[in-house]
Amino acid sequence: MAVACRKTEISAAGNSGPRDRGARWYVVRVKPRKEAYLERQLALFGGIDTYCPLMKTPKKHLRKYQRQFEPVFPGYVFVRFEPRT
């Protein structure tokens, strides 16, 4: 069983990113199979890191087994940002 990850690090131009400002990690619950959609939407905001670990699993398709990447935690995405006060 192989494990991969989908991680995006987005920061605004001229900004050092949330890592240097004391940002914290949060868990966001989403509908299953919508993890990638959430990551794309959060990428539009900038300054937000997302992490979604993926696992390569065999799936049967047309009498053949194919390996596909699926989230290790379906329905959850880890998000890092600094909340506004």
N, C-alpha and C positions, 0 to 999 in steps of 0.2 A: 504494500500500500504506500503510494507516494503522496507526499504532502507538498503543496505549493502555496503561494499566497498572492493575493492581489492587493497591492498597497499603492496608494496614490499620495503624493506629497505635493500640495499646491500652496503656494504663497503669493501674495500680491507683489507686484514689481517694487523693488527697493525695500522689501520687508524681509527680515531674517526668518520668518516663519513662526509658527506657534511654539516650537520647541524651546526657543530662547525667551519666551515671555511667561513661562510658568504655566503653560496650557496643561490640561488634564485629559485623561482618556475616559470616555463614556461609552456605554453600550446602547445602541439604538435598535429597537425591535421593529422589524418590517414584515410585510407579507412574504411568505416563502417564495423563492425564485425572483424576488425583486431587489436583491442585494446590489446587483450591478447598476440597476436603475437609480438607486439612492446614491451610489458613488458618483454617477454622472451628474446628478442634480446638485450634489454638494460641491462638485468641482467648479460649478458656475459661481459660487460665492467667494472662493479663494480664501487662503489662510486656514484651511481645514484639511487635516490628514485623515484618511480612512484606511482601515485594515480589515480584510476579509480573508481568513485562511481557507485554502481550497484543498480538497483531497481527490486524488485520481481513483475513480471507482469503475468497475466493469458494469456495463449496461447492455442488456440484450436488445438488439435492433435488427429486424429482418433476419432472424435466425443466426445472427452473428453477435459476438460480444465485442463491444467497442469500449474503450476507456474514455471516460468523460470526467472533467473536473466539476466537483460539486462542493458547496460550502461545508466546512467542518461543523459549523454551527448554523444550520438553516434558519433563516429568519432573523439573524442578528448581524450587525455590522459594528465594528469598533470605530469610534470617531474621536479625534483629538482636536480640541479648540479651547480658547480662553473665553469663558462666558462673560458677557457684558454685565456690569453692575448697575 
